[in-house]
């Protein structure tokens, strides 16, 4: 049991839970009054979570360099497009 509590997967899981609570709070007006800023912050938190899941639980962290770069690139591209969509909204 002690080994399970000290494993990397457990730490990442706890960070994912904390990030979920953080984004939930931002979505419910806790600390951020402008919904566009909250939307951008939630997207950033979501894609940090995506990166953790892809690299830790899908084990891309140990994959060849090109595969890690494609994963990073996809995460950055999609997050950037979604953030731009929120900021450009009229």
C-alpha positions in Angstrom: 0.0 0.0 0.0 2.8 2.4 0.9 4.4 1.8 -2.6 1.1 2.6 -4.3 0.9 6.0 -2.5 4.5 6.9 -3.6 4.1 5.9 -7.2 4.3 8.4 -10.1 0.9 7.4 -11.3 -0.7 8.2 -8.0 1.0 11.6 -7.9 -0.2 12.4 -11.4 -3.7 11.2 -10.6 -3.8 13.5 -7.5 -2.6 16.4 -9.7 -5.4 15.6 -12.2 -8.0 15.6 -9.4 -6.7 19.0 -8.1 -6.7 20.4 -11.7 -10.3 19.3 -12.1 -11.3 21.0 -8.9 -9.4 24.2 -10.0 -11.1 24.3 -13.3 -14.5 23.6 -11.8 -14.0 26.5 -9.4 -13.0 28.8 -12.2 -16.1 27.9 -14.1 -18.3 28.8 -11.2 -17.0 32.3 -10.7 -14.5 31.5 -7.9 -11.8 34.2 -8.2 -12.4 35.1 -11.9 -15.1 37.6 -12.9 -14.5 37.8 -16.7 -15.8 34.6 -18.3 -13.5 34.9 -21.3 -10.5 34.8 -19.0 -12.0 32.0 -17.1 -12.6 30.1 -20.4 -9.0 30.5 -21.4 -7.8 29.4 -18.0 -10.1 26.3 -18.1 -8.8 25.4 -21.5 -5.2 25.7 -20.3 -5.9 23.5 -17.3 -7.7 21.0 -19.5 -4.7 20.7 -21.9 -2.3 20.4 -19.0 -4.4 17.5 -17.9 -4.4 16.1 -21.5 -0.6 16.2 -21.5 -0.4 14.3 -18.2 -2.8 11.7 -19.4 -1.1 11.3 -22.8 2.5 11.2 -21.4 1.9 9.3 -18.2 -1.0 6.9 -18.7 -0.6 6.3 -22.4 3.1 6.0 -21.8 4.2 8.4 -24.6 6.9 9.6 -22.2 9.0 6.6 -23.0 8.2 6.6 -26.8 10.5 7.7 -29.5 11.4 11.4 -29.7 9.3 12.0 -32.9 6.2 10.5 -31.2 6.6 12.8 -28.1 7.0 15.8 -30.4 3.9 14.9 -32.4 2.0 14.6 -29.1 3.3 17.9 -27.8 2.6 19.6 -31.1 -1.0 18.3 -31.2 -1.7 19.5 -27.6 -0.3 23.0 -28.3 -2.1 23.3 -31.7 -5.5 22.3 -30.5 -5.2 24.3 -27.2 -4.1 27.4 -29.3 -7.0 27.1 -31.7 -9.5 26.8 -28.9 -8.1 29.7 -27.0 -8.1 31.8 -30.2 -11.7 30.9 -30.7 -12.6 32.1 -27.2 -10.7 35.3 -27.5 -12.0 36.2 -31.1 -15.6 35.7 -30.1 -17.7 38.8 -30.6 
